[in-house]
Amino acid sequence: MRLNILKISVLSILSVLAVLMIAGAAFFWRLTSGPVSMSFLNGKIETAINSQLNDMRVTLGDAVLALDKTTYVPHVQFQNLILRDAEGTVLASAPRAAVTLDSEALLSGKIVATSLELIGPKISARRNLDGTIVLGVGGQADTVAEQATGKGDITADQPSATTQSNGAKLIALLAAPSGKETLSTLQSIRISEAALNVFDDANSATWNAPQADLTFQKLATGFAVIAKADVSSAGAPWHAEISANYDRDKHVFDVNTTVDNLIPANVAEKIFALSQFAKVKIPLSGHIEFSVGDDGLVHSGNAELLASAGEVNLPDYLARPIAVDEGNLRVNYDAAAKRFIIDNSSVRVGGERADVTGSIEPVRAEDGKLTALNIAVKANNVNLNSQDNSKSSILVDHIEFSGKAAIEQARLDIDDLVVMSGNSGVRLRGIITGGEKSPGIQLAGRVRDLSAEMVKQLWPPIVAPRSRNWVNDHVIDGRVSEGTFQ
């Protein structure tokens, strides 16, 4: 009798477990096709969260149970989260959101939110002419395909500062000491699967990241921001990972950035000298650090980048592309002089290492808008590639360049360009402008003690092309002791 009862009990338990496993498997299969509504949780969680807010209110849409796309673990999400201040102004919104609750508080019957995740919103950031930075979070991100085809509704070229300024209030809450402000229990805000757009008003630059992840973490001294994204401006996207700490007392951000496959010609599309005249298509990867105040002023900065194989594409009317094997770039920011210093840098061209130093000084209008770059570069031990199809090259002692690259105009002013190899050399100045149909070139200079081979290497194809072709074909040896050209 007892044996029968035991067998029946075991079979009953196994049957229940089998039913639960089948039901669980069926429910998991249901989750793979989309979220499951759990709207009965809405009122309790929304009421509990709002009881912690003094001057703000959260509105939650329907609660749903969904699968995490990475871990495939079910978790509760809310659709259409909206955070408003006391005046009803929207501080942040997202098509989906997740709230993390304090487990210890739950044991005592309390619901306390410790973190908030906004999923799939649009984020627009803008650096104004006065240096201030504003942030807005809201709306629903377009798909990657919509952004690539331009069919999405991101009007990112010049985002409105008015629509963004409210987002700054959300960050101010994280910077506040615990217990001093609303949301003192909220330790972090995470933003995932976001469409990020950054517009720099002073430099007229725009960057887009269709899939960005950001985390705002509260610290004792302020808060930290961690972000990673594939960024595009023109051409192939480049990867960036950013970590920034904000000190509320010093009002300073300390930023550490890692970049991978950043191509200057793509991120400097507004600068004729770097994106059109001399397209610097050299992938850069490395580390960038800088300190910036919440007023937008940079206090200090440095960068150490490695250059992979690439080339500097000069216009074919001037020279053939310069193939770069590899290199390293070290840059420091001089806050007093407001310029970037290039030092202890080098590139390898044609198997020879060329040491590079120089400086880049931004030139701004009275309103702070970037109008030009003063550029000074010196390179020693440079291997000049052949201008024709031969394999010959010339090693020069040094090249020095100083000039100005305009931002709003397709113009490069050459104040001084010197190429020296021993006692042989060329020195010139002039202006090169871009045009829809043809370039404009005004050059004047002088030469000294040039060999025939060096004349062939330095003679631009656009200058007296028939004479240049004749010299290349018929002159074998000789020297130009002195001369001028214009």
C-alpha positions as CSV (number, residue, x, y, z in Angstrom):
1,M,0.0,0.0,0.0
2,R,2.7,2.4,1.0
3,L,4.7,1.5,-2.1
4,N,1.7,2.3,-4.3
5,I,1.3,5.7,-2.6
6,L,5.0,6.4,-3.0
7,K,4.8,5.5,-6.7
8,I,1.7,7.6,-7.2
9,S,3.4,10.6,-5.5
10,V,6.6,10.3,-7.6
11,L,4.6,10.0,-10.8
12,S,2.5,13.0,-9.8
13,I,5.6,15.1,-9.1
14,L,7.2,14.0,-12.3
15,S,4.0,14.8,-14.2
16,V,3.9,18.3,-12.6
17,L,7.5,18.9,-13.4
18,A,7.0,17.7,-17.0
19,V,4.0,20.1,-17.4
20,L,6.0,23.0,-15.9
21,M,8.9,22.2,-18.2
22,I,6.6,22.1,-21.2
23,A,4.8,25.2,-20.1
24,G,8.2,26.9,-19.5
25,A,9.5,25.9,-22.9
26,A,6.3,27.0,-24.6
27,F,6.5,30.4,-22.7
28,F,10.2,30.8,-23.7
29,W,9.3,30.0,-27.3
30,R,6.6,32.6,-27.0
31,L,9.1,35.2,-25.8
32,T,11.3,34.6,-28.8
33,S,8.6,35.9,-31.0
34,G,8.1,39.1,-28.9
35,P,7.4,40.6,-25.5
36,V,4.6,39.4,-23.3
37,S,2.4,42.0,-21.5
38,M,2.6,42.2,-17.7
39,S,0.6,45.4,-17.3
40,F,-0.6,44.5,-13.8
41,L,2.9,45.6,-12.6
42,N,2.6,49.1,-14.0
43,G,0.7,50.9,-11.2
44,K,2.7,49.5,-8.3
45,I,6.1,50.3,-9.7
46,E,5.2,53.7,-11.1
47,T,3.6,54.7,-7.8
48,A,6.6,53.5,-5.9
49,I,9.1,55.3,-8.1
50,N,7.2,58.6,-8.1
51,S,7.0,58.5,-4.3
52,Q,10.8,59.0,-4.3
53,L,10.6,62.0,-6.6
54,N,10.1,65.5,-5.2
55,D,10.1,67.6,-8.4
56,M,9.7,65.1,-11.1
57,R,7.4,62.3,-12.3
58,V,7.9,59.2,-14.3
59,T,5.2,57.8,-16.6
60,L,5.5,54.2,-17.6
61,G,3.8,52.4,-20.4
62,D,2.8,48.8,-20.4
63,A,5.2,46.4,-18.5
64,V,6.3,43.5,-20.7
65,L,8.5,40.5,-20.2
66,A,11.1,40.2,-22.9
67,L,14.3,38.3,-23.7
68,D,17.6,40.1,-23.4
69,K,19.2,40.0,-26.8
70,T,22.6,39.2,-25.5
71,T,22.0,36.8,-22.6
72,Y,18.5,35.5,-23.6
73,V,17.5,35.9,-20.0
74,P,13.9,37.1,-19.5
75,H,13.5,40.5,-17.8
76,V,10.8,43.1,-17.2
77,Q,10.8,46.2,-19.5
78,F,8.4,49.1,-19.8
79,Q,7.3,50.7,-23.1
80,N,7.3,54.5,-23.5
81,L,9.0,55.8,-20.4
82,I,8.7,59.6,-20.0
83,L,10.4,61.6,-17.2
84,R,9.0,65.2,-16.6
85,D,9.9,67.9,-14.2
86,A,7.5,69.8,-12.0
87,E,6.5,72.1,-14.9
88,G,5.7,69.2,-17.1
89,T,8.8,69.6,-19.3
90,V,10.1,66.3,-20.7
91,L,13.6,65.6,-19.4
92,A,14.0,62.3,-21.1
93,S,12.0,59.7,-23.0
94,A,12.5,56.4,-24.7
95,P,10.4,53.9,-26.5
96,R,11.5,51.2,-24.1
97,A,12.9,51.2,-20.6
98,A,14.0,48.9,-17.8
99,V,14.1,49.7,-14.1
100,T,16.4,47.9,-11.5
101,L,15.0,47.6,-8.0
102,D,16.8,47.4,-4.7
103,S,16.5,43.7,-3.6
104,E,17.0,44.5,0.1
105,A,14.2,47.1,-0.1
106,L,12.0,44.5,-1.7
107,L,12.4,42.2,1.2
108,S,11.0,44.9,3.5
109,G,8.1,45.5,1.1
110,K,9.5,48.7,-0.4
111,I,10.1,49.4,-4.1
112,V,13.3,51.5,-4.6
113,A,14.8,52.2,-8.0
114,T,18.6,52.0,-8.2
115,S,19.1,52.2,-11.9
116,L,17.3,53.2,-15.1
117,E,17.9,51.9,-18.6
118,L,16.5,53.8,-21.7
119,I,16.4,51.5,-24.7
120,G,16.4,52.7,-28.3
121,P,16.1,56.5,-27.9
122,K,17.6,59.2,-30.0
123,I,20.3,61.2,-28.3
124,S,21.4,64.6,-29.7
125,A,24.4,66.5,-28.2
126,R,25.5,69.9,-29.2
127,R,28.5,72.0,-28.4
128,N,27.5,75.7,-28.8
129,L,29.7,78.6,-29.9
130,D,30.2,79.6,-26.3
131,G,31.6,76.2,-25.5
132,T,28.7,74.9,-23.5
133,I,27.5,71.4,-24.1
134,V,23.8,70.4,-24.0
135,L,22.2,67.0,-24.3
136,G,18.8,65.7,-25.2
137,V,17.4,62.2,-24.9
138,G,14.0,61.3,-26.5
139,G,12.1,59.8,-29.3
140,Q,12.7,56.5,-31.0
141,A,15.9,55.7,-32.9
142,D,15.7,55.1,-36.6
143,T,16.9,51.7,-37.8
144,V,20.5,51.5,-39.1
145,A,19.1,51.1,-42.7
146,E,17.0,54.2,-42.3
147,Q,20.0,56.2,-41.2
148,A,22.1,54.9,-44.0
149,T,19.6,55.8,-46.7
150,G,18.7,59.1,-45.1
151,K,15.0,58.0,-44.7
152,G,15.0,58.4,-40.9
153,D,13.9,61.6,-39.3
154,I,17.1,62.6,-37.5
155,T,17.6,66.2,-38.4
156,A,21.1,66.1,-37.1
157,D,23.1,68.6,-39.1
158,Q,22.1,71.4,-36.8
159,P,20.1,70.1,-33.9
160,S,18.1,72.6,-31.8
161,A,19.7,73.7,-28.5
162,T,16.2,74.3,-27.1
163,T,15.1,70.7,-27.5
164,Q,18.4,69.5,-25.9
165,S,18.8,71.8,-22.9
166,N,16.4,69.8,-20.8
167,G,18.6,66.7,-21.0
168,A,21.3,68.6,-19.1
169,K,19.0,68.6,-16.0
170,L,19.0,64.8,-16.0
171,I,22.8,64.8,-15.9
172,A,22.8,67.4,-13.1
173,L,20.8,65.0,-11.0
174,L,23.5,62.4,-11.2
175,A,26.2,65.0,-10.2
176,A,24.3,66.0,-7.1
177,P,25.5,64.4,-3.8
178,S,23.3,61.6,-2.4
179,G,20.4,62.8,-0.3
180,K,20.7,66.4,-1.7
181,E,18.6,66.1,-4.8
182,T,15.7,64.2,-6.3
183,L,16.7,60.7,-7.5
184,S,19.3,60.4,-4.8
185,T,18.7,56.6,-4.8
186,L,19.3,56.4,-8.5
187,Q,22.9,55.2,-9.0
188,S,23.1,54.9,-12.7
189,I,21.3,55.6,-16.0
190,R,22.1,53.4,-18.9
191,I,21.2,54.2,-22.5
192,S,21.4,51.3,-25.0
193,E,20.7,50.8,-28.7
194,A,20.6,54.6,-29.1
195,A,21.0,56.7,-32.3
196,L,23.6,59.2,-31.2
197,N,24.2,62.5,-33.1
198,V,26.8,65.0,-32.1
199,F,27.0,68.5,-33.6
200,D,29.9,70.9,-32.9
201,D,28.7,74.4,-33.7
202,A,32.1,76.0,-33.3
203,N,33.7,73.6,-35.8
204,S,30.7,72.9,-38.0
205,A,31.3,69.2,-37.6
206,T,28.7,66.4,-37.3
207,W,29.1,62.8,-36.2
208,N,26.6,60.0,-36.1
209,A,26.5,56.7,-34.3
210,P,23.5,54.5,-35.2
211,Q,24.0,52.0,-32.3
212,A,25.6,53.6,-29.2
213,D,25.7,52.5,-25.6
214,L,26.2,55.0,-22.7
215,T,26.2,54.6,-19.0
216,F,26.0,57.4,-16.5
217,Q,27.2,56.2,-13.1
218,K,26.9,58.3,-9.9
219,L,30.2,58.8,-7.9
220,A,31.0,60.4,-4.6
221,T,32.6,63.4,-6.4
222,G,30.1,63.6,-9.2
223,F,29.4,61.1,-11.9
224,A,31.1,59.0,-14.6
225,V,30.1,58.4,-18.3
226,I,31.1,55.3,-20.2
227,A,30.3,55.1,-23.9
228,K,31.1,53.0,-26.9
229,A,30.0,53.4,-30.5
230,D,30.9,53.1,-34.2
231,V,31.0,56.6,-35.4
232,S,30.5,57.9,-38.9
233,S,31.0,61.3,-40.5
234,A,32.1,60.4,-44.0
235,G,33.5,57.2,-45.4
236,A,33.9,54.1,-43.3
237,P,32.9,54.3,-39.6
238,W,35.5,54.3,-36.8
239,H,35.2,52.8,-33.3
240,A,35.4,54.9,-30.1
241,E,35.2,54.0,-26.5
242,I,35.0,56.9,-24.0
243,S,35.3,57.1,-20.2
244,A,34.7,60.5,-18.6
245,N,34.6,61.5,-14.9
246,Y,32.9,64.7,-13.9
247,D,34.0,66.5,-10.7
248,R,31.1,68.7,-9.3
249,D,33.4,70.9,-7.2
250,K,35.9,71.6,-10.0
251,H,33.3,71.6,-12.8
252,V,35.7,69.6,-14.9
253,F,35.4,66.5,-17.1
254,D,38.4,64.2,-17.3
255,V,38.0,62.2,-20.5
256,N,39.8,59.1,-21.7
257,T,39.1,58.0,-25.3
258,T,40.3,55.0,-27.3
259,V,39.8,55.2,-31.1
260,D,40.3,52.6,-33.8
261,N,40.6,53.1,-37.5
262,L,40.0,56.9,-37.4
263,I,40.8,58.4,-40.8
264,P,41.5,62.2,-40.8
265,A,40.1,62.8,-44.3
266,N,36.8,61.5,-43.1
267,V,36.4,63.4,-39.8
268,A,37.8,66.6,-41.3
269,E,35.5,66.8,-44.3
270,K,35.0,70.6,-43.7
271,I,38.7,71.3,-44.1
272,F,39.8,71.6,-47.7
273,A,43.5,71.0,-46.9
274,L,42.9,67.7,-45.1
275,S,39.9,66.2,-47.0
276,Q,40.3,67.5,-50.6
277,F,43.7,69.0,-51.3
278,A,45.7,66.4,-49.4
279,K,43.3,63.5,-48.4
280,V,45.0,62.0,-45.4
281,K,43.7,58.4,-45.7
282,I,45.9,56.9,-42.9
283,P,44.0,54.8,-40.3
284,L,44.9,56.0,-36.8
285,S,44.3,54.0,-33.6
286,G,45.3,54.8,-30.0
287,H,44.5,56.8,-26.9
288,I,43.4,60.4,-26.3
289,E,43.1,62.1,-22.9
290,F,41.9,65.6,-22.2
291,S,40.4,67.8,-19.5
292,V,37.5,70.1,-20.3
293,G,35.4,72.4,-18.1
294,D,31.6,72.4,-18.1
295,D,31.9,75.7,-20.0
296,G,33.5,73.8,-22.9
297,L,37.0,75.2,-22.4
298,V,39.8,72.6,-22.8
299,H,42.3,72.8,-19.9
300,S,44.8,70.2,-21.1
301,G,45.1,67.2,-23.5
302,N,47.3,64.7,-25.2
303,A,47.1,61.9,-27.7
304,E,49.3,59.0,-28.7
305,L,48.2,57.3,-32.0
306,L,49.6,54.6,-34.2
307,A,49.3,55.0,-37.9
308,S,48.6,51.9,-40.1
309,A,49.5,51.6,-43.8
310,G,47.7,54.3,-45.8
311,E,48.4,57.2,-48.1
312,V,48.1,60.9,-48.5
313,N,46.3,61.5,-51.8
314,L,47.5,64.7,-53.4
315,P,45.8,66.1,-56.4
316,D,47.1,64.4,-59.6
317,Y,47.9,67.8,-61.0
318,L,50.5,68.3,-58.3
319,A,52.0,64.9,-57.3
320,R,51.4,61.2,-57.0
321,P,49.9,59.8,-53.7
322,I,52.4,59.5,-50.9
323,A,52.3,55.9,-49.5
324,V,52.9,55.7,-45.8
325,D,54.0,52.3,-44.4
326,E,53.3,53.1,-40.7
327,G,53.9,55.7,-38.1
328,N,53.2,57.2,-34.7
329,L,51.7,60.5,-33.7
330,R,52.0,62.3,-30.4
331,V,50.1,65.5,-29.8
332,N,49.9,67.8,-26.7
333,Y,47.5,70.7,-26.2
334,D,49.0,74.0,-25.1
335,A,46.1,75.7,-23.2
336,A,47.9,79.0,-22.8
337,A,48.7,79.3,-26.6
338,K,45.5,77.4,-27.6
339,R,47.3,75.2,-30.0
340,F,48.2,71.6,-30.6
341,I,51.9,70.6,-30.5
342,I,53.1,67.7,-32.6
343,D,56.3,66.2,-31.1
344,N,58.3,62.9,-31.0
345,S,56.3,61.7,-34.0
346,S,57.4,59.8,-37.1
347,V,56.2,58.1,-40.3
348,R,57.8,55.5,-42.4
349,V,57.7,56.2,-46.2
350,G,59.4,54.0,-48.7
351,G,61.2,52.1,-46.0
352,E,62.7,55.2,-44.5
353,R,61.7,56.8,-41.2
354,A,60.9,60.5,-41.2
355,D,60.7,62.4,-37.9
356,V,57.8,64.9,-37.7
357,T,57.2,67.9,-35.5
358,G,54.9,70.9,-35.7
359,S,51.8,72.7,-34.5
360,I,48.2,73.3,-35.4
361,E,46.5,76.5,-34.1
362,P,42.8,77.0,-34.5
363,V,41.7,80.4,-35.8
364,R,38.3,81.5,-34.6
365,A,36.0,84.4,-35.4
366,E,34.7,86.7,-32.6
367,D,31.7,84.5,-32.0
368,G,34.0,81.5,-31.5
369,K,33.3,79.7,-34.8
370,L,36.4,78.0,-36.3
371,T,37.4,79.7,-39.6
372,A,40.9,78.3,-40.3
373,L,43.9,76.3,-39.0
374,N,47.4,77.7,-38.8
375,I,49.6,74.7,-39.7
376,A,53.4,74.4,-39.2
377,V,55.1,71.1,-39.9
378,K,58.7,70.0,-40.1
379,A,59.8,66.6,-41.4
380,N,63.4,65.3,-41.4
381,N,64.8,62.4,-43.5
382,V,62.0,62.3,-46.0
383,N,61.8,59.8,-48.9
384,L,60.3,61.5,-51.9
385,N,58.5,59.0,-54.1
386,S,59.0,59.2,-57.8
387,Q,56.5,61.4,-59.8
388,D,56.7,59.1,-62.8
389,N,56.4,55.3,-63.2
390,S,60.1,54.6,-62.3
391,K,61.1,53.2,-58.9
392,S,63.6,56.0,-58.2
393,S,63.2,58.2,-55.1
394,I,65.2,61.0,-53.4
395,L,66.0,61.2,-49.7
396,V,65.8,64.9,-48.5
397,D,67.2,66.3,-45.3
398,H,64.1,68.2,-44.3
399,I,60.8,69.7,-45.4
400,E,59.3,72.7,-43.6
401,F,55.8,74.0,-44.2
402,S,53.8,76.8,-42.7
403,G,50.5,78.1,-43.9
404,K,46.8,78.4,-43.2
405,A,44.0,76.0,-44.2
406,A,40.6,77.7,-44.5
407,I,37.4,76.0,-43.1
408,E,34.6,77.8,-45.0
409,Q,36.6,78.2,-48.2
410,A,38.4,75.7,-50.3
411,R,41.7,77.5,-49.9
412,L,45.2,76.7,-48.7
413,D,47.6,79.6,-48.1
414,I,51.3,78.5,-48.3
415,D,53.3,81.0,-46.3
416,D,56.5,79.1,-46.7
417,L,57.5,75.7,-48.1
418,V,61.2,74.6,-48.0
419,V,62.6,71.4,-49.3
420,M,66.3,70.9,-48.7
421,S,68.7,68.0,-49.6
422,G,72.2,69.0,-48.6
423,N,72.9,72.4,-50.4
424,S,70.1,71.7,-52.9
425,G,66.7,73.1,-52.2
426,V,63.4,74.7,-53.3
427,R,61.6,77.5,-51.4
428,L,58.2,78.8,-52.4
429,R,55.0,80.4,-51.3
430,G,51.5,80.8,-52.8
431,I,47.8,80.0,-52.8
432,I,45.9,76.9,-53.9
433,T,42.1,77.1,-54.2
434,G,39.6,74.4,-55.0
435,G,36.9,74.8,-57.7
436,E,34.0,72.8,-59.1
437,K,35.7,72.5,-62.5
438,S,39.4,73.4,-62.1
439,P,41.8,74.5,-59.3
440,G,43.4,77.8,-58.8
441,I,47.2,77.9,-58.3
442,Q,49.4,80.8,-57.6
443,L,53.0,79.9,-56.8
444,A,56.3,81.8,-56.7
445,G,59.7,80.6,-55.5
446,R,63.3,80.0,-56.2
447,V,65.6,76.9,-56.5
448,R,69.3,76.3,-55.8
449,D,71.7,73.7,-56.9
450,L,69.1,71.1,-58.1
451,S,70.1,67.9,-59.8
452,A,68.2,66.8,-62.8
453,E,66.7,63.9,-60.8
454,M,65.5,66.3,-58.1
455,V,64.0,68.6,-60.7
456,K,62.0,65.7,-62.1
457,Q,60.8,64.7,-58.7
458,L,59.6,68.1,-57.6
459,W,58.2,69.4,-60.9
460,P,54.4,69.4,-60.5
461,P,52.5,67.9,-63.4
462,I,50.3,71.0,-63.8
463,V,53.2,73.4,-64.3
464,A,54.3,73.6,-67.9
465,P,53.3,69.9,-68.6
466,R,54.9,69.7,-72.1
467,S,58.2,71.0,-70.9
468,R,58.1,68.7,-67.9
469,N,57.4,65.7,-70.2
470,W,60.3,66.6,-72.4
471,V,62.7,67.0,-69.5
472,N,61.6,63.6,-68.0
473,D,62.1,61.9,-71.4
474,H,65.3,63.5,-72.6
475,V,67.4,64.9,-69.8
476,I,69.6,62.3,-68.2
477,D,71.9,64.4,-66.0
478,G,72.7,68.0,-65.2
479,R,72.2,70.7,-62.5
480,V,70.3,73.9,-62.1
481,S,72.6,76.2,-60.1
482,E,70.0,78.9,-59.4
483,G,66.6,80.0,-60.7
484,T,63.2,81.5,-59.9
485,F,59.7,80.5,-61.0
486,Q,56.2,82.0,-60.8
